[in-house]
Amino acid sequence: MTPGPLPCNLKAQDRPTGCDPPAIVETVSDDEARAMFLACTEPKTAKEIATECDIPTSTAYRKLDKLTNAGMLTPVDEDQSSMATRYVKSMDCISITYDDPVQIECVKSGLRLSCEV
């Protein structure tokens, strides 16, 4: 039998390791933001994400702020010679159950975590 998810202790922490559960619920309800999250399987710039998701770059920057503030994406500096920030998923996957209370389950580095909103 597979054990259930562990209670998440990251929601109270500051970024980049923490998350904001209400912001996650709001962000995943946005089709473009959700597509951007799914596109970040490897580090990508805002321009690369905008091109892949077929959205204006200005929109990509606004949604990257939301995704980062929610704790879903993390800015990374792989290449110091590049001035562009790259973004990568902070969570492997996210599942939301709209019961009372709303339940969020995510996987971070193979660890299943759960919290209520």
TIRO-2110 file (N, C-alpha, C; in Angstrom, 1 decimal):
// TIRO-2110
0.8, -1.2, 0.0, N, 1, A
0.0, 0.0, 0.0, CA, 1, A
0.9, 1.2, 0.0, C, 1, A
0.6, 2.2, -0.9, N, 2, A
1.4, 3.4, -1.0, CA, 2, A
0.9, 4.4, 0.1, C, 2, A
1.9, 4.9, 0.9, N, 3, A
1.5, 5.8, 1.9, CA, 3, A
1.0, 7.1, 1.3, C, 3, A
0.1, 7.8, 2.1, N, 4, A
-0.5, 9.0, 1.6, CA, 4, A
0.5, 10.2, 1.7, C, 4, A
0.1, 11.3, 1.2, N, 5, A
1.1, 12.5, 1.2, CA, 5, A
1.3, 13.0, 2.6, C, 5, A
2.5, 13.5, 2.8, N, 6, A
2.8, 14.1, 4.1, CA, 6, A
2.2, 15.5, 4.1, C, 6, A
1.9, 16.0, 5.3, N, 7, A
1.4, 17.4, 5.5, CA, 7, A
2.5, 18.3, 5.0, C, 7, A
2.2, 19.3, 4.2, N, 8, A
3.2, 20.2, 3.7, CA, 8, A
3.6, 21.2, 4.8, C, 8, A
4.9, 21.4, 5.0, N, 9, A
5.4, 22.4, 5.9, CA, 9, A
6.0, 23.5, 5.2, C, 9, A
5.8, 23.6, 3.9, N, 10, A
6.5, 24.6, 3.1, CA, 10, A
5.6, 25.9, 2.9, C, 10, A
4.3, 25.8, 3.1, N, 11, A
3.5, 26.9, 2.8, CA, 11, A
3.7, 28.2, 3.6, C, 11, A
4.3, 28.0, 4.8, N, 12, A
4.6, 29.2, 5.6, CA, 12, A
6.0, 29.8, 5.3, C, 12, A
6.8, 29.1, 4.5, N, 13, A
8.1, 29.6, 4.3, CA, 13, A
8.2, 30.6, 3.2, C, 13, A
9.2, 31.5, 3.2, N, 14, A
9.4, 32.4, 2.2, CA, 14, A
9.9, 31.7, 0.9, C, 14, A
9.7, 32.4, -0.2, N, 15, A
10.3, 31.8, -1.5, CA, 15, A
11.8, 31.7, -1.4, C, 15, A
12.5, 30.9, -2.1, N, 16, A
12.0, 30.1, -3.2, CA, 16, A
11.5, 28.7, -2.8, C, 16, A
11.6, 28.3, -1.6, N, 17, A
11.2, 26.9, -1.2, CA, 17, A
9.7, 26.8, -0.8, C, 17, A
9.1, 27.9, -0.4, N, 18, A
7.8, 27.9, 0.1, CA, 18, A
6.8, 28.1, -1.0, C, 18, A
5.5, 28.0, -0.7, N, 19, A
4.4, 28.1, -1.7, CA, 19, A
3.3, 28.9, -1.0, C, 19, A
2.3, 29.3, -1.8, N, 20, A
1.2, 30.1, -1.4, CA, 20, A
-0.1, 29.3, -1.9, C, 20, A
-0.7, 28.4, -1.1, N, 21, A
-1.8, 27.6, -1.5, CA, 21, A
-2.9, 28.4, -2.2, C, 21, A
-3.5, 29.5, -1.6, N, 22, A
-4.5, 30.2, -2.3, CA, 22, A
-4.1, 30.7, -3.7, C, 22, A
-2.8, 31.1, -3.8, N, 23, A
-2.3, 31.6, -5.1, CA, 23, A
-2.2, 30.5, -6.1, C, 23, A
-1.8, 29.3, -5.6, N, 24, A
-1.7, 28.1, -6.5, CA, 24, A
-3.1, 27.8, -7.1, C, 24, A
-4.1, 27.8, -6.3, N, 25, A
-5.5, 27.5, -6.8, CA, 25, A
-5.9, 28.6, -7.8, C, 25, A
-5.6, 29.8, -7.5, N, 26, A
-6.0, 30.9, -8.5, CA, 26, A
-5.2, 30.8, -9.8, C, 26, A
-3.9, 30.5, -9.7, N, 27, A
-3.0, 30.4, -10.8, CA, 27, A
-3.3, 29.3, -11.7, C, 27, A
-3.6, 28.1, -11.2, N, 28, A
-3.9, 26.9, -12.0, CA, 28, A
-5.2, 27.0, -12.8, C, 28, A
-6.1, 27.9, -12.3, N, 29, A
-7.3, 28.2, -13.0, CA, 29, A
-7.2, 29.0, -14.3, C, 29, A
-6.0, 29.5, -14.5, N, 30, A
-5.6, 30.4, -15.6, CA, 30, A
-5.0, 29.4, -16.7, C, 30, A
-5.6, 29.2, -17.8, N, 31, A
-5.1, 28.3, -18.8, CA, 31, A
-3.7, 28.6, -19.3, C, 31, A
-3.4, 29.9, -19.5, N, 32, A
-2.1, 30.3, -20.0, CA, 32, A
-1.0, 30.1, -18.9, C, 32, A
-1.3, 30.4, -17.7, N, 33, A
-0.4, 30.2, -16.6, CA, 33, A
-0.1, 28.7, -16.4, C, 33, A
-1.2, 27.9, -16.5, N, 34, A
-1.0, 26.5, -16.4, CA, 34, A
-0.2, 25.9, -17.5, C, 34, A
-0.3, 26.4, -18.8, N, 35, A
0.5, 26.0, -19.9, CA, 35, A
1.9, 26.4, -19.7, C, 35, A
2.1, 27.6, -19.1, N, 36, A
3.5, 28.0, -18.9, CA, 36, A
4.2, 27.1, -17.8, C, 36, A
3.5, 26.8, -16.8, N, 37, A
4.0, 25.9, -15.7, CA, 37, A
4.4, 24.6, -16.4, C, 37, A
3.5, 24.0, -17.2, N, 38, A
3.8, 22.7, -17.8, CA, 38, A
5.0, 22.8, -18.8, C, 38, A
5.2, 24.0, -19.4, N, 39, A
6.3, 24.2, -20.4, CA, 39, A
7.7, 24.2, -19.7, C, 39, A
7.7, 24.5, -18.4, N, 40, A
9.0, 24.7, -17.7, CA, 40, A
9.6, 23.4, -17.2, C, 40, A
9.7, 22.4, -18.0, N, 41, A
10.4, 21.1, -17.6, CA, 41, A
11.9, 21.3, -17.5, C, 41, A
12.4, 22.3, -18.2, N, 42, A
13.8, 22.6, -18.1, CA, 42, A
13.9, 24.1, -18.1, C, 42, A
15.0, 24.7, -17.6, N, 43, A
15.1, 26.1, -17.5, CA, 43, A
14.8, 26.9, -18.8, C, 43, A
13.9, 27.8, -18.8, N, 44, A
13.6, 28.6, -20.0, CA, 44, A
13.4, 30.1, -19.6, C, 44, A
13.7, 30.9, -20.6, N, 45, A
13.5, 32.4, -20.4, CA, 45, A
12.1, 32.7, -20.7, C, 45, A
11.7, 33.9, -20.3, N, 46, A
10.3, 34.4, -20.5, CA, 46, A
10.0, 34.4, -22.0, C, 46, A
11.0, 34.8, -22.8, N, 47, A
10.7, 34.8, -24.3, CA, 47, A
10.5, 33.4, -24.8, C, 47, A
11.3, 32.4, -24.3, N, 48, A
11.2, 31.1, -24.8, CA, 48, A
9.8, 30.5, -24.4, C, 48, A
9.4, 30.8, -23.1, N, 49, A
8.1, 30.3, -22.7, CA, 49, A
7.0, 31.0, -23.5, C, 49, A
7.1, 32.3, -23.7, N, 50, A
6.0, 33.0, -24.5, CA, 50, A
5.9, 32.4, -25.9, C, 50, A
7.0, 32.1, -26.5, N, 51, A
7.0, 31.5, -27.8, CA, 51, A
6.4, 30.2, -27.8, C, 51, A
6.8, 29.3, -26.9, N, 52, A
6.3, 28.0, -26.8, CA, 52, A
4.8, 27.9, -26.5, C, 52, A
4.3, 28.9, -25.7, N, 53, A
2.9, 28.9, -25.3, CA, 53, A
2.1, 29.8, -26.2, C, 53, A
2.7, 30.5, -27.2, N, 54, A
2.0, 31.3, -28.1, CA, 54, A
1.3, 32.4, -27.4, C, 54, A
2.0, 33.2, -26.5, N, 55, A
1.4, 34.3, -25.8, CA, 55, A
2.3, 35.5, -25.9, C, 55, A
1.9, 36.7, -25.8, N, 56, A
2.8, 37.9, -25.9, CA, 56, A
3.8, 37.8, -24.7, C, 56, A
5.0, 38.3, -25.0, N, 57, A
6.0, 38.3, -23.9, CA, 57, A
5.6, 39.1, -22.7, C, 57, A
4.9, 40.2, -22.9, N, 58, A
4.4, 41.0, -21.7, CA, 58, A
3.5, 40.2, -20.9, C, 58, A
2.6, 39.4, -21.5, N, 59, A
1.7, 38.6, -20.7, CA, 59, A
2.5, 37.5, -20.0, C, 59, A
3.5, 36.9, -20.7, N, 60, A
4.3, 35.9, -20.0, CA, 60, A
5.0, 36.4, -18.8, C, 60, A
5.5, 37.7, -18.8, N, 61, A
6.2, 38.3, -17.6, CA, 61, A
5.2, 38.4, -16.5, C, 61, A
4.0, 38.9, -16.7, N, 62, A
3.0, 39.0, -15.7, CA, 62, A
2.6, 37.7, -15.1, C, 62, A
2.4, 36.7, -15.9, N, 63, A
2.1, 35.3, -15.4, CA, 63, A
3.3, 34.7, -14.7, C, 63, A
4.5, 34.9, -15.2, N, 64, A
5.7, 34.4, -14.5, CA, 64, A
5.7, 35.0, -13.1, C, 64, A
5.4, 36.2, -12.9, N, 65, A
5.3, 36.8, -11.5, CA, 65, A
4.3, 36.0, -10.6, C, 65, A
3.2, 35.7, -11.2, N, 66, A
2.1, 35.0, -10.4, CA, 66, A
2.6, 33.6, -10.1, C, 66, A
3.2, 32.9, -11.1, N, 67, A
3.7, 31.5, -10.9, CA, 67, A
4.8, 31.5, -9.9, C, 67, A
5.7, 32.5, -9.9, N, 68, A
6.8, 32.5, -9.0, CA, 68, A
6.3, 32.9, -7.6, C, 68, A
5.4, 33.8, -7.5, N, 69, A
4.9, 34.2, -6.2, CA, 69, A
4.0, 33.1, -5.5, C, 69, A
3.4, 32.2, -6.4, N, 70, A
2.7, 31.1, -5.8, CA, 70, A
3.6, 30.0, -5.4, C, 70, A
4.9, 30.0, -5.8, N, 71, A
5.8, 29.0, -5.5, CA, 71, A
5.8, 27.8, -6.5, C, 71, A
5.2, 28.1, -7.6, N, 72, A
5.2, 27.0, -8.7, CA, 72, A
6.4, 27.0, -9.6, C, 72, A
7.0, 28.1, -9.8, N, 73, A
8.2, 28.2, -10.6, CA, 73, A
9.3, 28.9, -9.8, C, 73, A
10.5, 28.6, -10.1, N, 74, A
11.7, 29.1, -9.4, CA, 74, A
12.6, 29.7, -10.5, C, 74, A
13.1, 31.0, -10.3, N, 75, A
14.1, 31.6, -11.2, CA, 75, A
15.4, 30.9, -10.9, C, 75, A
16.1, 30.6, -11.9, N, 76, A
17.5, 30.0, -11.8, CA, 76, A
18.5, 30.7, -12.6, C, 76, A
19.7, 30.7, -12.1, N, 77, A
20.8, 31.4, -12.8, CA, 77, A
21.8, 30.3, -13.2, C, 77, A
21.6, 29.7, -14.3, N, 78, A
22.5, 28.6, -14.8, CA, 78, A
23.7, 29.3, -15.5, C, 78, A
23.5, 30.3, -16.3, N, 79, A
24.5, 30.9, -17.1, CA, 79, A
24.7, 32.3, -16.7, C, 79, A
25.8, 32.6, -16.1, N, 80, A
26.1, 34.0, -15.6, CA, 80, A
26.3, 34.9, -16.8, C, 80, A
26.6, 34.4, -18.0, N, 81, A
26.9, 35.3, -19.1, CA, 81, A
25.6, 35.8, -19.7, C, 81, A
24.5, 35.1, -19.4, N, 82, A
23.2, 35.6, -19.9, CA, 82, A
22.5, 36.5, -19.0, C, 82, A
21.9, 37.6, -19.5, N, 83, A
21.2, 38.5, -18.6, CA, 83, A
19.8, 38.1, -18.4, C, 83, A
19.3, 37.1, -19.2, N, 84, A
17.9, 36.7, -19.0, CA, 84, A
17.7, 35.7, -17.9, C, 84, A
16.7, 35.9, -17.1, N, 85, A
16.4, 34.9, -16.0, CA, 85, A
15.7, 33.7, -16.7, C, 85, A
16.0, 32.6, -16.2, N, 86, A
15.4, 31.3, -16.6, CA, 86, A
14.5, 30.8, -15.5, C, 86, A
13.5, 30.1, -15.9, N, 87, A
12.5, 29.6, -14.9, CA, 87, A
12.4, 28.1, -15.0, C, 87, A
12.2, 27.4, -13.9, N, 88, A
12.0, 26.0, -13.9, CA, 88, A
10.9, 25.7, -12.8, C, 88, A
10.2, 24.5, -13.0, N, 89, A
9.2, 24.1, -12.1, CA, 89, A
9.8, 23.9, -10.7, C, 89, A
9.0, 24.4, -9.7, N, 90, A
9.4, 24.2, -8.3, CA, 90, A
8.8, 22.9, -7.8, C, 90, A
7.7, 22.4, -8.5, N, 91, A
7.0, 21.2, -8.1, CA, 91, A
6.9, 20.3, -9.4, C, 91, A
7.0, 19.0, -9.2, N, 92, A
6.9, 18.1, -10.3, CA, 92, A
5.5, 18.0, -10.8, C, 92, A
4.5, 18.0, -9.9, N, 93, A
3.1, 18.0, -10.4, CA, 93, A
2.3, 18.6, -9.2, C, 93, A
1.1, 19.0, -9.6, N, 94, A
0.1, 19.6, -8.6, CA, 94, A
-1.3, 19.0, -8.9, C, 94, A
-2.0, 18.6, -7.9, N, 95, A
-3.3, 18.2, -8.0, CA, 95, A
-4.2, 18.9, -7.0, C, 95, A
-5.3, 19.4, -7.4, N, 96, A
-6.2, 20.2, -6.6, CA, 96, A
-7.6, 19.5, -6.5, C, 96, A
-8.1, 19.2, -5.3, N, 97, A
-9.4, 18.6, -5.1, CA, 97, A
-10.3, 19.7, -4.5, C, 97, A
-11.4, 20.1, -5.3, N, 98, A
-12.2, 21.2, -4.8, CA, 98, A
-13.4, 20.7, -3.9, C, 98, A
-12.9, 20.1, -2.8, N, 99, A
-13.9, 19.7, -1.7, CA, 99, A
-13.9, 20.8, -0.7, C, 99, A
-14.6, 20.6, 0.4, N, 100, A
-14.5, 21.6, 1.5, CA, 100, A
-13.8, 20.9, 2.7, C, 100, A
-12.6, 21.3, 2.9, N, 101, A
-11.8, 22.4, 2.3, CA, 101, A
-11.1, 21.9, 1.0, C, 101, A
-10.7, 22.9, 0.3, N, 102, A
-9.9, 22.6, -1.0, CA, 102, A
-8.6, 22.0, -0.5, C, 102, A
-8.2, 20.9, -1.2, N, 103, A
-7.0, 20.1, -0.9, CA, 103, A
-6.0, 20.3, -2.1, C, 103, A
-4.8, 20.6, -1.8, N, 104, A
-3.7, 20.6, -2.8, CA, 104, A
-2.7, 19.5, -2.5, C, 104, A
-2.4, 18.8, -3.5, N, 105, A
-1.4, 17.7, -3.3, CA, 105, A
-0.3, 18.0, -4.4, C, 105, A
0.9, 18.1, -4.0, N, 106, A
2.0, 18.3, -5.0, CA, 106, A
3.1, 17.3, -4.7, C, 106, A
4.0, 17.2, -5.7, N, 107, A
5.2, 16.4, -5.6, CA, 107, A
6.4, 17.3, -5.8, C, 107, A
7.3, 17.3, -4.8, N, 108, A
8.5, 18.1, -4.9, CA, 108, A
9.7, 17.1, -4.7, C, 108, A
10.5, 17.0, -5.7, N, 109, A
11.7, 16.1, -5.6, CA, 109, A
11.3, 14.7, -5.2, C, 109, A
10.2, 14.2, -5.7, N, 110, A
9.7, 12.9, -5.4, CA, 110, A
9.0, 12.7, -4.1, C, 110, A
8.8, 13.8, -3.3, N, 111, A
8.1, 13.7, -2.1, CA, 111, A
6.7, 14.2, -2.2, C, 111, A
5.7, 13.5, -1.9, N, 112, A
4.3, 13.9, -2.0, CA, 112, A
3.9, 14.7, -0.8, C, 112, A
3.4, 15.9, -1.0, N, 113, A
3.0, 16.8, 0.1, CA, 113, A
1.5, 17.2, -0.1, C, 113, A
0.9, 17.5, 1.0, N, 114, A
-0.5, 17.9, 0.9, CA, 114, A
-0.8, 19.0, 1.9, C, 114, A
-1.7, 19.9, 1.5, N, 115, A
-2.2, 21.0, 2.4, CA, 115, A
-3.6, 21.3, 2.0, C, 115, A
-4.3, 22.1, 2.9, N, 116, A
-5.6, 22.5, 2.7, CA, 116, A
-5.6, 24.0, 2.6, C, 116, A
-6.6, 24.5, 1.8, N, 117, A
-6.7, 26.0, 1.6, CA, 117, A
-7.9, 26.5, 2.4, C, 117, A
END
